[in-house]
Amino acid sequence: MKKDIHPEYHKTSIKCACGNEVEVGSTKPDMKIEICSKCHPFFTGKQKLIDTAGRIERFHKKYAKFNNQENAG
């Protein structure tokens, strides 16, 4: 291996905005993140389904004609 070409490896801590802190090894001395597995909605189970701009209503309106033909036939 060549000398002086590899980055230094540090024991560092990753700090989340929620306060969670994880000790890891990295080439960066300090890391700050906005979201982690302790506060992400997918992992916490507090995920909400948000209907943005009436997507469900648009879907029903678009396929209402097809649904009516199927019921009549």
RADA-V618961 format. One record per helix or strand of 3 or more residues. SS is the DSSP state (H for helix, E for strand). FROM is the first residue (numbers start at 1). TO is the last residue. If there is no record, write none. Layout:
SS:FROM:TO
SS:FROM:TO
This chain:
E:10:16
E:21:26
E:31:33
H:41:44
H:52:72
